[in-house]
Amino acid sequence: PSSGAASSSSSSAVKPDPASGPLLTATTGTSSGAGAPVAGRRVILILRHGQCCHEGEHDALKELTQHGHKQAEESARYISQLFAAAKLPAKRALLHSTSRRASETAAKLPAHIQDLEVWNADLLRETDPTNNPFRAEEAFNRLFAAPEHGDSDTLIIVAHNNINLYLLMRAAGVPIERAAQAWRLFHLRHASISRVDVSSSGNKQVISVGAAAHISAESMTWNNITGADMSAWKGGGPERRKFSGRMLALVRQVGGSGSSAQQIAAVAEHVKKLSDFLMSAKATVTCTSAAQATAAAIAKKFKTAPQIFPDTIAEQPEAAFLQFFAPPGESSRDTVVIVAEDTTLVYWLLRSLGMSAEEAQVATSLYSIGKASLTLVNLRSDGTTKVVTVGDTGHLALSDIPPA
């Protein structure tokens, strides 16, 4: 297909108007007995492809590695579980890039998810939005259209780091020229899932970016392979190294609920496990006064005690940003765990992405990260910043994730 159209890989699917694409024509519904329109919602899940080999070579050679196949399989299974548990709108479609690595990743989804309308489009192929902003913006305008009142659906997109991040930043209200540079500020893991909710009013909220906690530690990777996949000949483990510099692990505090103890235990275990292979095990734990229970559980895993922020931190978050969001001074690698409320965490995230204090204060409403979620921000010794994930809740039990 041309870059301006999507094609269906299912003979039973009816091709929509090329200007709308899959799921973008909706029916209007009304609330029972009231006669007023029911608000609609589109949930957009954006997947990065699984790990591939032959990085830097022709697309036809870039097949998934054995770990890439496992990652794609685990993400497909996780999404199917979200549907089965009614955590996503039931009406669904899949749109994927026509590149080999994205197509192989997308192929795992129909095996786990029934009644999935499948489409592919050149529009989603890898691109540098700085050189081709028109194509990236066309994809955003088509796919992030507001649903009709009374209609809810889920659109799954499988594509590439650069185009995915452009779409995410545009959904978060970032201007075109800055969204085109977004790929420089993120380092997402393979087969990770990002989520944006679009309401019938056109409002958009970023729920997660690069969530990968549902992928087993034995399969998790974040860099592609140069040349052929040789992992089977090297013991079978993934080729990876811990991130250098400082990793900020931003944990949203767990509020009081019947499942709070379970959520606290899950996020504490997940943060500790990441220190085995992704970030330093040398950790400092800090928290707001309301987040002490969550922070204490995490600190116990690292055999330390949490430092408690003054109560003014919510009104004056800039002080903590200036203190902790800097590369480590004495060592090449360390971890700082900060447990706090969602608005404060998102403010720090946006400041690390280069927003001014005023811009960050305004933009926090465009994000909605869940309780016990994890956000990872990597600060390197050369001064560069890489966001690894935002609002990841894949480590939680499905019962702890809000319903659709």
DOTOR-371104 format. One record per residue (C-alpha): residue in three letters; x, y, z. Coordinates in nm, 2 decimals. Each point is the difference from the previous one (the first is absolute). Example, Ala and Ser with C-alpha at 12.3 -4.5 7.8 and 13.67 -1.06 7.14 Angstrom:
BEGIN
+------+--------+--------+--------+
| resn |      x |      y |      z |
+------+--------+--------+--------+
|  ALA |   1.23 |  -0.45 |   0.78 |
|  SER |   0.14 |   0.34 |  -0.07 |
+------+--------+--------+--------+
END
This chain:
BEGIN
+------+--------+--------+--------+
| resn |      x |      y |      z |
+------+--------+--------+--------+
|  PRO |   0.00 |   0.00 |   0.00 |
|  SER |   0.10 |   0.36 |  -0.04 |
|  SER |   0.10 |   0.21 |   0.30 |
|  GLY |  -0.35 |   0.17 |  -0.02 |
|  ALA |  -0.21 |  -0.31 |   0.05 |
|  ALA |  -0.04 |  -0.30 |   0.23 |
|  SER |  -0.06 |  -0.35 |  -0.14 |
|  SER |  -0.18 |  -0.28 |   0.18 |
|  SER |   0.15 |  -0.35 |   0.04 |
|  SER |  -0.34 |  -0.15 |   0.08 |
|  SER |  -0.23 |  -0.09 |  -0.28 |
|  SER |  -0.30 |   0.05 |   0.22 |
|  ALA |   0.09 |   0.36 |   0.09 |
|  VAL |  -0.17 |   0.29 |  -0.18 |
|  LYS |   0.25 |   0.27 |  -0.10 |
|  PRO |  -0.10 |   0.34 |   0.14 |
|  ASP |   0.04 |   0.33 |  -0.17 |
|  PRO |   0.38 |   0.05 |  -0.05 |
|  ALA |  -0.03 |   0.34 |   0.18 |
|  SER |  -0.12 |  -0.17 |   0.31 |
|  GLY |   0.17 |  -0.33 |   0.04 |
|  PRO |  -0.10 |  -0.29 |   0.23 |
|  LEU |  -0.24 |   0.07 |   0.28 |
|  LEU |  -0.02 |   0.36 |  -0.09 |
|  THR |  -0.36 |  -0.01 |  -0.12 |
|  ALA |  -0.23 |  -0.04 |   0.31 |
|  THR |  -0.36 |  -0.02 |   0.08 |
|  THR |  -0.18 |   0.23 |   0.23 |
|  GLY |  -0.16 |  -0.13 |   0.32 |
|  THR |  -0.21 |   0.14 |   0.28 |
|  SER |  -0.01 |  -0.07 |   0.37 |
|  SER |  -0.29 |  -0.22 |   0.11 |
|  GLY |  -0.30 |   0.20 |   0.10 |
|  ALA |   0.17 |   0.34 |  -0.01 |
|  GLY |   0.01 |   0.07 |  -0.37 |
|  ALA |   0.33 |   0.18 |   0.04 |
|  PRO |   0.31 |  -0.12 |  -0.19 |
|  VAL |   0.23 |  -0.24 |   0.18 |
|  ALA |   0.36 |   0.11 |   0.00 |
|  GLY |   0.22 |  -0.21 |  -0.23 |
|  ARG |   0.36 |  -0.11 |   0.04 |
|  ARG |   0.27 |  -0.14 |  -0.22 |
|  VAL |   0.29 |  -0.18 |   0.17 |
|  ILE |   0.31 |   0.00 |  -0.22 |
|  LEU |   0.27 |  -0.26 |   0.09 |
|  ILE |   0.33 |   0.07 |  -0.18 |
|  LEU |   0.25 |  -0.28 |  -0.01 |
|  ARG |   0.36 |   0.02 |  -0.09 |
|  HIS |   0.11 |  -0.31 |  -0.20 |
|  GLY |   0.19 |  -0.28 |   0.17 |
|  GLN |   0.38 |  -0.01 |  -0.01 |
|  CYS |   0.14 |  -0.05 |  -0.35 |
|  CYS |   0.34 |  -0.09 |  -0.15 |
|  HIS |   0.20 |   0.15 |  -0.29 |
|  GLU |  -0.04 |   0.35 |   0.14 |
|  GLY |   0.10 |   0.26 |  -0.26 |
|  GLU |  -0.06 |  -0.24 |  -0.29 |
|  HIS |  -0.28 |  -0.04 |  -0.25 |
|  ASP |  -0.35 |  -0.04 |   0.14 |
|  ALA |  -0.05 |  -0.35 |  -0.14 |
|  LEU |   0.29 |  -0.13 |   0.21 |
|  LYS |  -0.13 |   0.15 |   0.33 |
|  GLU |  -0.18 |  -0.31 |   0.13 |
|  LEU |  -0.09 |  -0.03 |   0.37 |
|  THR |   0.26 |  -0.17 |   0.22 |
|  GLN |  -0.10 |  -0.29 |   0.22 |
|  HIS |  -0.05 |   0.24 |   0.28 |
|  GLY |  -0.19 |   0.23 |  -0.23 |
|  HIS |  -0.25 |  -0.28 |  -0.07 |
|  LYS |  -0.04 |  -0.07 |   0.37 |
|  GLN |  -0.06 |   0.37 |   0.08 |
|  ALA |  -0.26 |   0.03 |  -0.28 |
|  GLU |  -0.17 |  -0.31 |   0.13 |
|  GLU |  -0.01 |   0.12 |   0.36 |
|  SER |  -0.14 |   0.34 |  -0.10 |
|  ALA |  -0.27 |  -0.17 |  -0.22 |
|  ARG |  -0.09 |  -0.22 |   0.29 |
|  TYR |  -0.02 |   0.29 |   0.25 |
|  ILE |  -0.22 |   0.20 |  -0.23 |
|  SER |  -0.23 |  -0.29 |  -0.04 |
|  GLN |  -0.02 |  -0.03 |   0.38 |
|  LEU |  -0.10 |   0.37 |   0.02 |
|  PHE |  -0.28 |  -0.06 |  -0.25 |
|  ALA |  -0.12 |  -0.31 |   0.19 |
|  ALA |   0.00 |   0.19 |   0.33 |
|  ALA |  -0.20 |   0.28 |  -0.16 |
|  LYS |   0.28 |   0.25 |   0.05 |
|  LEU |  -0.03 |   0.12 |  -0.36 |
|  PRO |  -0.30 |   0.08 |  -0.22 |
|  ALA |  -0.10 |  -0.32 |  -0.18 |
|  LYS |  -0.02 |   0.14 |  -0.36 |
|  ARG |   0.35 |  -0.03 |  -0.14 |
|  ALA |   0.23 |   0.02 |  -0.29 |
|  LEU |   0.37 |  -0.03 |  -0.08 |
|  LEU |   0.20 |   0.23 |  -0.23 |
|  HIS |   0.37 |  -0.08 |  -0.06 |
|  SER |   0.29 |   0.12 |  -0.19 |
|  THR |   0.09 |  -0.20 |  -0.32 |
|  SER |   0.36 |  -0.04 |   0.11 |
|  ARG |   0.11 |  -0.36 |   0.07 |
|  ARG |   0.07 |   0.05 |   0.38 |
|  ALA |  -0.33 |   0.17 |   0.06 |
|  SER |  -0.19 |  -0.25 |  -0.21 |
|  GLU |   0.15 |  -0.29 |   0.19 |
|  THR |  -0.09 |   0.17 |   0.33 |
|  ALA |  -0.35 |   0.07 |  -0.11 |
|  ALA |  -0.05 |  -0.36 |  -0.11 |
|  LYS |   0.00 |  -0.12 |   0.36 |
|  LEU |  -0.31 |   0.20 |   0.09 |
|  PRO |  -0.28 |  -0.18 |  -0.20 |
|  ALA |   0.11 |  -0.33 |   0.14 |
|  HIS |  -0.10 |   0.12 |   0.35 |
|  ILE |  -0.28 |   0.25 |  -0.07 |
|  GLN |  -0.31 |  -0.11 |  -0.18 |
|  ASP |  -0.21 |   0.23 |  -0.23 |
|  LEU |   0.30 |   0.22 |  -0.07 |
|  GLU |  -0.02 |   0.20 |  -0.32 |
|  VAL |   0.35 |   0.02 |  -0.15 |
|  TRP |   0.14 |   0.27 |  -0.22 |
|  ASN |   0.34 |   0.11 |  -0.12 |
|  ALA |   0.13 |   0.33 |  -0.13 |
|  ASP |   0.32 |   0.15 |  -0.14 |
|  LEU |  -0.09 |   0.31 |   0.19 |
|  LEU |   0.14 |  -0.16 |   0.31 |
|  ARG |   0.33 |  -0.11 |  -0.13 |
|  GLU |   0.32 |   0.13 |   0.17 |
|  THR |   0.07 |   0.36 |  -0.07 |
|  ASP |   0.19 |   0.30 |   0.14 |
|  PRO |  -0.28 |   0.25 |   0.08 |
|  THR |   0.26 |   0.28 |  -0.02 |
|  ASN |   0.04 |  -0.08 |  -0.37 |
|  ASN |  -0.35 |  -0.11 |  -0.07 |
|  PRO |  -0.24 |   0.19 |   0.23 |
|  PHE |  -0.29 |  -0.01 |  -0.24 |
|  ARG |  -0.03 |  -0.38 |   0.00 |
|  ALA |   0.03 |  -0.02 |   0.38 |
|  GLU |  -0.26 |   0.28 |   0.05 |
|  GLU |  -0.24 |  -0.17 |  -0.25 |
|  ALA |   0.02 |  -0.32 |   0.20 |
|  PHE |  -0.08 |   0.19 |   0.32 |
|  ASN |  -0.30 |   0.18 |  -0.15 |
|  ARG |  -0.15 |  -0.32 |  -0.14 |
|  LEU |   0.05 |  -0.23 |   0.29 |
|  PHE |  -0.07 |   0.23 |   0.29 |
|  ALA |  -0.33 |   0.13 |  -0.12 |
|  ALA |  -0.27 |   0.03 |   0.27 |
|  PRO |  -0.26 |  -0.28 |   0.00 |
|  GLU |  -0.37 |   0.07 |  -0.02 |
|  HIS |  -0.21 |   0.04 |   0.31 |
|  GLY |  -0.11 |  -0.34 |   0.12 |
|  ASP |   0.28 |  -0.19 |  -0.18 |
|  SER |   0.30 |  -0.16 |   0.17 |
|  ASP |   0.27 |  -0.20 |  -0.16 |
|  THR |   0.36 |  -0.11 |   0.02 |
|  LEU |   0.26 |   0.06 |  -0.28 |
|  ILE |   0.33 |  -0.19 |   0.03 |
|  ILE |   0.29 |   0.14 |  -0.20 |
|  VAL |   0.32 |  -0.19 |  -0.06 |
|  ALA |   0.28 |   0.22 |  -0.14 |
|  HIS |   0.34 |   0.15 |   0.08 |
|  ASN |   0.17 |   0.21 |   0.26 |
|  ASN |   0.01 |   0.33 |  -0.19 |
|  ILE |  -0.35 |   0.01 |  -0.14 |
|  ASN |  -0.15 |  -0.14 |   0.33 |
|  LEU |   0.17 |   0.27 |   0.21 |
|  TYR |  -0.11 |   0.28 |  -0.24 |
|  LEU |  -0.36 |  -0.12 |   0.03 |
|  LEU |   0.03 |  -0.02 |   0.38 |
|  MET |   0.14 |   0.35 |   0.04 |
|  ARG |  -0.26 |   0.15 |  -0.23 |
|  ALA |  -0.27 |  -0.17 |   0.20 |
|  ALA |   0.16 |   0.17 |   0.31 |
|  GLY |  -0.04 |   0.34 |  -0.16 |
|  VAL |   0.37 |   0.04 |  -0.11 |
|  PRO |   0.03 |   0.23 |  -0.31 |
|  ILE |   0.11 |  -0.17 |  -0.33 |
|  GLU |   0.35 |   0.14 |   0.00 |
|  ARG |   0.07 |  -0.14 |   0.35 |
|  ALA |  -0.18 |  -0.32 |  -0.05 |
|  ALA |   0.22 |  -0.07 |  -0.30 |
|  GLN |   0.30 |  -0.01 |   0.23 |
|  ALA |  -0.17 |  -0.22 |   0.26 |
|  TRP |   0.19 |  -0.32 |  -0.10 |
|  ARG |   0.32 |   0.17 |   0.14 |
|  LEU |  -0.15 |   0.00 |   0.35 |
|  PHE |  -0.13 |  -0.35 |   0.03 |
|  HIS |   0.14 |  -0.35 |   0.00 |
|  LEU |  -0.30 |  -0.24 |   0.00 |
|  ARG |   0.03 |  -0.37 |   0.05 |
|  HIS |  -0.09 |  -0.25 |  -0.27 |
|  ALA |  -0.37 |  -0.10 |  -0.03 |
|  SER |  -0.09 |   0.26 |   0.26 |
|  ILE |  -0.35 |   0.14 |   0.01 |
|  SER |  -0.09 |   0.37 |   0.01 |
|  ARG |  -0.36 |   0.11 |   0.06 |
|  VAL |  -0.20 |   0.32 |  -0.09 |
|  ASP |  -0.37 |   0.04 |   0.07 |
|  VAL |  -0.19 |   0.23 |  -0.23 |
|  SER |  -0.35 |   0.12 |   0.11 |
|  SER |  -0.29 |   0.09 |  -0.23 |
|  SER |   0.07 |   0.37 |   0.09 |
|  GLY |   0.35 |  -0.04 |  -0.15 |
|  ASN |   0.19 |   0.02 |   0.33 |
|  LYS |   0.30 |  -0.23 |   0.02 |
|  GLN |   0.17 |  -0.15 |   0.30 |
|  VAL |   0.33 |  -0.19 |   0.00 |
|  ILE |  -0.05 |  -0.30 |   0.23 |
|  SER |   0.34 |  -0.18 |  -0.05 |
|  VAL |   0.31 |   0.02 |  -0.22 |
|  GLY |   0.22 |  -0.30 |  -0.08 |
|  ALA |  -0.16 |  -0.23 |   0.27 |
|  ALA |   0.18 |  -0.33 |   0.00 |
|  ALA |  -0.04 |  -0.14 |   0.36 |
|  HIS |  -0.21 |  -0.28 |  -0.15 |
|  ILE |   0.30 |  -0.13 |  -0.19 |
|  SER |   0.21 |  -0.26 |   0.18 |
|  ALA |   0.34 |   0.12 |   0.13 |
|  GLU |   0.16 |  -0.28 |  -0.20 |
|  SER |  -0.12 |   0.14 |  -0.33 |
|  MET |   0.00 |   0.38 |   0.06 |
|  THR |   0.23 |   0.20 |  -0.23 |
|  TRP |   0.03 |   0.36 |  -0.13 |
|  ASN |   0.27 |  -0.01 |  -0.27 |
|  ASN |  -0.02 |  -0.17 |  -0.34 |
|  ILE |   0.27 |  -0.24 |  -0.11 |
|  THR |   0.27 |   0.08 |  -0.26 |
|  GLY |   0.04 |  -0.30 |  -0.24 |
|  ALA |  -0.16 |  -0.33 |   0.05 |
|  ASP |  -0.17 |  -0.12 |   0.32 |
|  MET |   0.26 |  -0.21 |   0.18 |
|  SER |  -0.16 |  -0.01 |   0.34 |
|  ALA |  -0.07 |  -0.38 |  -0.03 |
|  TRP |   0.38 |  -0.05 |  -0.05 |
|  LYS |   0.08 |   0.22 |   0.30 |
|  GLY |  -0.19 |  -0.18 |   0.27 |
|  GLY |  -0.35 |   0.12 |  -0.10 |
|  GLY |   0.00 |   0.32 |   0.22 |
|  PRO |  -0.08 |   0.34 |  -0.15 |
|  GLU |   0.28 |   0.24 |  -0.10 |
|  ARG |  -0.04 |   0.30 |   0.23 |
|  ARG |   0.18 |   0.22 |   0.25 |
|  LYS |  -0.14 |   0.21 |   0.28 |
|  PHE |  -0.07 |   0.37 |  -0.07 |
|  SER |   0.29 |   0.22 |   0.10 |
|  GLY |  -0.04 |   0.32 |   0.20 |
|  ARG |  -0.28 |   0.05 |   0.25 |
|  MET |  -0.34 |  -0.17 |  -0.03 |
|  LEU |  -0.29 |   0.19 |   0.16 |
|  ALA |  -0.27 |  -0.26 |   0.09 |
|  LEU |  -0.31 |   0.20 |   0.05 |
|  VAL |  -0.27 |  -0.20 |   0.18 |
|  ARG |  -0.35 |   0.13 |   0.05 |
|  GLN |  -0.11 |  -0.06 |   0.36 |
|  VAL |  -0.26 |  -0.26 |   0.07 |
|  GLY |  -0.31 |   0.15 |   0.16 |
|  GLY |  -0.22 |  -0.17 |   0.27 |
|  SER |  -0.20 |  -0.29 |  -0.15 |
|  GLY |  -0.06 |  -0.36 |   0.06 |
|  SER |   0.27 |  -0.10 |  -0.24 |
|  SER |   0.26 |   0.26 |   0.10 |
|  ALA |   0.23 |  -0.26 |   0.18 |
|  GLN |   0.00 |  -0.21 |  -0.32 |
|  GLN |   0.08 |   0.30 |  -0.22 |
|  ILE |   0.28 |   0.11 |   0.23 |
|  ALA |   0.15 |  -0.34 |   0.01 |
|  ALA |  -0.02 |  -0.03 |  -0.38 |
|  VAL |   0.17 |   0.34 |  -0.08 |
|  ALA |   0.27 |  -0.06 |   0.26 |
|  GLU |   0.09 |  -0.34 |  -0.15 |
|  HIS |   0.00 |   0.14 |  -0.35 |
|  VAL |   0.23 |   0.29 |   0.08 |
|  LYS |   0.24 |  -0.24 |   0.17 |
|  LYS |   0.00 |  -0.24 |  -0.29 |
|  LEU |   0.09 |   0.28 |  -0.24 |
|  SER |   0.31 |   0.06 |   0.20 |
|  ASP |   0.12 |  -0.34 |  -0.10 |
|  PHE |   0.04 |   0.09 |  -0.37 |
|  LEU |  -0.12 |   0.34 |  -0.10 |
|  MET |   0.11 |   0.25 |   0.27 |
|  SER |   0.24 |   0.03 |   0.29 |
|  ALA |  -0.07 |  -0.19 |   0.33 |
|  LYS |   0.17 |   0.29 |   0.18 |
|  ALA |  -0.33 |   0.18 |   0.10 |
|  THR |  -0.12 |   0.30 |   0.19 |
|  VAL |  -0.37 |   0.00 |   0.09 |
|  THR |  -0.19 |   0.33 |   0.06 |
|  CYS |  -0.37 |   0.07 |   0.04 |
|  THR |  -0.27 |   0.25 |   0.10 |
|  SER |  -0.15 |  -0.05 |   0.35 |
|  ALA |  -0.32 |  -0.15 |  -0.15 |
|  ALA |   0.20 |  -0.26 |  -0.19 |
|  GLN |   0.20 |  -0.15 |   0.29 |
|  ALA |  -0.16 |  -0.34 |   0.00 |
|  THR |   0.08 |  -0.06 |  -0.37 |
|  ALA |   0.35 |   0.15 |   0.04 |
|  ALA |   0.08 |  -0.21 |   0.30 |
|  ALA |  -0.08 |  -0.32 |  -0.18 |
|  ILE |   0.23 |   0.10 |  -0.29 |
|  ALA |   0.28 |   0.11 |   0.23 |
|  LYS |  -0.01 |  -0.33 |   0.19 |
|  LYS |   0.08 |  -0.18 |  -0.33 |
|  PHE |   0.31 |   0.22 |  -0.03 |
|  LYS |   0.09 |  -0.03 |   0.37 |
|  THR |  -0.03 |   0.37 |   0.07 |
|  ALA |  -0.25 |   0.24 |   0.15 |
|  PRO |  -0.20 |   0.26 |  -0.19 |
|  GLN |   0.07 |   0.37 |   0.03 |
|  ILE |  -0.31 |   0.21 |   0.04 |
|  PHE |  -0.06 |   0.33 |  -0.19 |
|  PRO |  -0.14 |   0.30 |   0.19 |
|  ASP |  -0.37 |   0.05 |  -0.03 |
|  THR |   0.05 |   0.30 |  -0.23 |
|  ILE |   0.13 |  -0.22 |  -0.28 |
|  ALA |  -0.34 |  -0.02 |  -0.18 |
|  GLU |  -0.02 |   0.38 |  -0.03 |
|  GLN |   0.38 |   0.04 |  -0.07 |
|  PRO |   0.11 |  -0.31 |  -0.20 |
|  GLU |   0.28 |   0.19 |  -0.17 |
|  ALA |   0.23 |  -0.04 |   0.30 |
|  ALA |   0.00 |  -0.38 |  -0.03 |
|  PHE |   0.04 |   0.02 |  -0.37 |
|  LEU |   0.31 |   0.21 |   0.03 |
|  GLN |   0.14 |  -0.23 |   0.27 |
|  PHE |  -0.06 |  -0.34 |  -0.15 |
|  PHE |  -0.03 |   0.04 |  -0.38 |
|  ALA |   0.37 |   0.01 |  -0.07 |
|  PRO |   0.26 |  -0.26 |  -0.09 |
|  PRO |   0.17 |  -0.17 |   0.29 |
|  GLY |   0.31 |   0.18 |   0.12 |
|  GLU |   0.22 |  -0.27 |   0.16 |
|  SER |  -0.09 |  -0.31 |  -0.20 |
|  SER |  -0.09 |  -0.08 |  -0.36 |
|  ARG |  -0.33 |  -0.16 |   0.10 |
|  ASP |  -0.26 |   0.03 |   0.27 |
|  THR |  -0.38 |  -0.01 |   0.06 |
|  VAL |  -0.22 |   0.25 |   0.18 |
|  VAL |  -0.35 |  -0.13 |   0.08 |
|  ILE |  -0.26 |   0.28 |   0.06 |
|  VAL |  -0.35 |  -0.09 |   0.13 |
|  ALA |  -0.25 |   0.27 |  -0.02 |
|  GLU |  -0.34 |   0.11 |  -0.13 |
|  ASP |  -0.08 |  -0.01 |  -0.37 |
|  THR |   0.00 |   0.38 |  -0.08 |
|  THR |   0.34 |   0.05 |   0.16 |
|  LEU |   0.15 |  -0.30 |  -0.18 |
|  VAL |  -0.13 |   0.12 |  -0.34 |
|  TYR |   0.13 |   0.35 |   0.07 |
|  TRP |   0.35 |  -0.15 |   0.05 |
|  LEU |  -0.03 |  -0.21 |  -0.31 |
|  LEU |  -0.10 |   0.30 |  -0.21 |
|  ARG |   0.28 |   0.21 |   0.14 |
|  SER |   0.25 |  -0.28 |  -0.09 |
|  LEU |  -0.14 |   0.02 |  -0.36 |
|  GLY |   0.11 |   0.36 |  -0.03 |
|  MET |  -0.32 |   0.18 |   0.09 |
|  SER |   0.02 |   0.32 |   0.20 |
|  ALA |  -0.15 |  -0.01 |   0.35 |
|  GLU |  -0.30 |   0.20 |  -0.12 |
|  GLU |  -0.05 |  -0.24 |  -0.30 |
|  ALA |   0.03 |  -0.30 |   0.22 |
|  GLN |  -0.26 |   0.13 |   0.24 |
|  VAL |  -0.25 |   0.05 |  -0.28 |
|  ALA |   0.07 |  -0.33 |  -0.18 |
|  THR |  -0.04 |  -0.23 |   0.30 |
|  SER |  -0.38 |  -0.04 |  -0.07 |
|  LEU |   0.08 |  -0.17 |  -0.33 |
|  TYR |   0.14 |  -0.30 |   0.18 |
|  SER |  -0.19 |  -0.25 |   0.23 |
|  ILE |   0.24 |  -0.26 |   0.15 |
|  GLY |  -0.14 |  -0.28 |   0.21 |
|  LYS |   0.05 |  -0.08 |   0.37 |
|  ALA |   0.32 |  -0.20 |   0.06 |
|  SER |   0.12 |   0.08 |  -0.35 |
|  LEU |   0.37 |   0.04 |  -0.09 |
|  THR |   0.16 |   0.27 |  -0.20 |
|  LEU |   0.37 |  -0.03 |  -0.09 |
|  VAL |   0.22 |   0.30 |  -0.10 |
|  ASN |   0.37 |  -0.06 |  -0.08 |
|  LEU |   0.24 |   0.29 |   0.05 |
|  ARG |   0.33 |  -0.07 |  -0.17 |
|  SER |   0.34 |   0.14 |   0.09 |
|  ASP |   0.01 |   0.20 |  -0.33 |
|  GLY |  -0.30 |   0.19 |   0.11 |
|  THR |  -0.25 |  -0.17 |  -0.23 |
|  THR |  -0.34 |  -0.14 |   0.12 |
|  LYS |  -0.17 |  -0.31 |  -0.11 |
|  VAL |  -0.35 |  -0.09 |   0.13 |
|  VAL |  -0.04 |  -0.38 |   0.01 |
|  THR |  -0.36 |  -0.03 |   0.10 |
|  VAL |  -0.29 |   0.21 |   0.15 |
|  GLY |  -0.29 |  -0.13 |   0.21 |
|  ASP |   0.09 |  -0.37 |  -0.04 |
|  THR |  -0.25 |  -0.23 |   0.19 |
|  GLY |   0.08 |  -0.33 |  -0.17 |
|  HIS |   0.14 |  -0.14 |   0.33 |
|  LEU |  -0.35 |   0.03 |   0.17 |
|  ALA |  -0.27 |  -0.26 |   0.01 |
|  LEU |  -0.27 |   0.06 |  -0.25 |
|  SER |  -0.25 |   0.04 |   0.28 |
|  ASP |   0.20 |   0.31 |   0.11 |
|  ILE |  -0.03 |   0.17 |  -0.34 |
|  PRO |  -0.31 |   0.22 |  -0.06 |
|  PRO |  -0.27 |  -0.14 |  -0.23 |
|  ALA |  -0.09 |   0.14 |  -0.34 |
+------+--------+--------+--------+
END
